[in-house]
Amino acid sequence: MQPKVLNHENSSLNNYLAEIRDIHIQNDREKFRMNLEKCGFILAYEISKHLNFSKKLISTPLKECNQLVLEEDVVLACILRASLPFYNGFLKAFPKAESGFVGAARKHSDAENFEIEADYYALPSIENKTLLLIDPMLATGKSMLEVINHLCKDQKPSRLILSSLIATPDACSYLKKNLDFPFEIFTVALDPELTSNYYISPGLGDAGDLAFGPKV
């Protein structure tokens, strides 16, 4: 399983990513959220190219024509809180999709050890639907694994697509090793390493804090 990485190609997406990373720009909270949303829309658009479409007969004011339309039932699942602006971009690309929300966070016991606490789930049925799990920072893969195991315990999506702004090879390898379910990864960037505290490097910092303000 190789992730699909968007910033390997030249596009305006790279400008938005550059501003999201730049410490001289990212402290503009409104701009940071807007750039996250733009990246989410473009990533969702790229994902849509890999979904199934079918022809539908459309009547225009002049005549009938065949038009390709999405035939898959899509569910967007947003892992709070940093995902919200990123998710808004996905929702603009898939405006008819059902949406769900998951609360998951790291609980640190010390600088290098943590567990994942996922204590809030509000989702529609995902049975036999295309599930797009949205989390901008796919660092270790632990949060994503916890969420997937919970969601897919009693229901099975027809397709599972993990969608991130920045991922790491470590997270991709961890999920491939530990997830007993077919999945795909689409990400804007694949950063090379994790810090000793398991944060993405070079990354961008804490996406939730930059989008909404520091936690207390």
Secondary structure, DSSP 4 states (H G I P E B T S, - for coil): ---EEGGGS-STHHHHHHHHH-TTTTT-HHHHHHHHHHHHHHHHHHHHTTS-EEEEEEE-SS-EEEEEEE-S-EEEEEEETTHHHHHHHHHHHSTT-EEEEEEEEEEEEETTEEEEEEEEEE----TTSEEEEE-SEESSSHHHHHHHHHHTTT---SEEEEEEEEE-HHHHHHHHHH--S--EEEEEEE--EE-TTS-EESS-S-HHHHHH----
